[in-house]
Amino acid sequence: MQNFLIIIRPIYLFISIPLIISFTVDLKGQSLNETVYLALKNNKTIKNQKILLDNSLQNLNIQAGKKLPSLALRGTGARTTNFVENSNSDSYSISLESSYPLFDFGKLEADRKAVEILNSVAKLKFSSFKNDLILKIIEVHLELYKASKLVDLYSNSLEVRKQQFEAVDSRFELGEATKSDLLRAKASISGAEAQLQLGEGNLEKFKESYLFYVGKLSDEVSLPEKAIKIPKLLNKLIEVALKNDRKLLYLKLEEESAREKLKSSEKSILPNLNLSGSLSYGDSPTAGTNRSSGTVALTSSLTLYSGGQKKAQVQIAANNLLSKSVEISIRRNEIIQIVKTKSIELRVANSSVLAKKSEVDALKGLYESVFEEWKLGSKTSLDSDQAYQNLLNAEIDLLTASVNVILAEYSLLKEIGTLERNL
């Protein structure tokens, strides 16, 4: 009876391990929100994207400045040498010049609107990049969590194998187990040790990946605490995605910008009117003369012939506008297809968890039954060992499937544009 107690203890130790199957949140360790916050704060890639985003704002400032009057200060100095008379003459002049576009049929305004829209596009593209990064961070977080829990399972499995070996060894001493049973139990320890080493190696790999993306390593991470809200109906998912999709939004803005650029190209052929003025002062100390002057001028220009360049520029702008319209149509179809696919993946993942949960429950009952029969001598240690391994494999599959459900949920949230709201 004492031998049986030695065997029973590790069996129920294994079965009592808390798993994701109950969807109980492990409150220990760093939360998903903390991981995302640290990554967005420390990740060098997103810092670089913020720097590039500022270029778009500066381009807008440049274009806005073209509608304002320009003011320039110019100065010149010269020395003239007369070789016949062997004399030098010095002179200098200073001028203040300004110009202002009075009328250009709205070309500059169209250019400004185009750049202003592109600045909004740049912000949306940055937001899209940020969401892609957040989803990758979530994936890294969950993979680290899964790798950590797998090590726990493998470690506990090794302890169970060791205690099983002790029980078989005790029965071998009493003549109730064969040499093969003893060797098999010993071999299972070696297999469990190899499995644990592999799990620890994978854990180190995912820790390095976590460190790369987040910038700071956490000893332990936890599952999301906040409930994930996803519309149930597919039509609602598609509706939300079409409304929130950042790529679709910035494609529409790029179409609007292309329309403004077409206007600008068409109006560049028309005449323009500019007002310019200057104040200047010149002096020649050698000759003892000075001069000052002021001028105001209205200038206009009209391109009569450019070898087809202007016409080609207009055609290019028209083609760009048409291309954006086609891209918008393509993107709408892509969104519908992606959302349908992600919805199916989530449904399959949920079904997989339910199936794996049922399998674990069944294998748990089977293992307990085989174990009881082994104690009574109607089952061999091989039967017990195989039943245990099947249960362990099912637990591992269930852990993987449960993490995949969470990842599929966040992946779908990204596609419908509500990822950040659910963090």
Buried (B, 14 or more C-beta within 10 A) or exposed (E): EEBEEBBBEBBEEBBEEEBBBEEEEBEEBBBBEBBBBBBBEEBEEBEEBEEEBEEBEEBBEEBBEEEEEEEEEEEEEEEEEEEEEEEEBEBBBBBBBBBEBEEBBBBBBBBBBBBBBBBBBBBBBBBBBBBEBBBBBBBBBBBBBBBBBBBBBBBBBBBBBBBBBBBBBBBBEEEEBBEEBBEBBBEBBEBBBEBBEEBBEBBEEBBEBBBEBBBEEBEEBBBBEEEBEBBEEEEEBBBBBBEBBBBBBBBBBBBBBBBBBBBBBBBBBEEBEBBBBBEBBBBBEEEEEEEEEEEEEEEEEEEEEEEEEBEEBBEEBBEBBEEBBEBBEEBBEEBBEBBEEBBEBBEBBBEBBEEBBEBBEEBBEEBBEBBEBBBEEEBBBBBBBEBBBBBBEBBBBBBBBBBBBBBBBBBBBBBBBBBEEBB
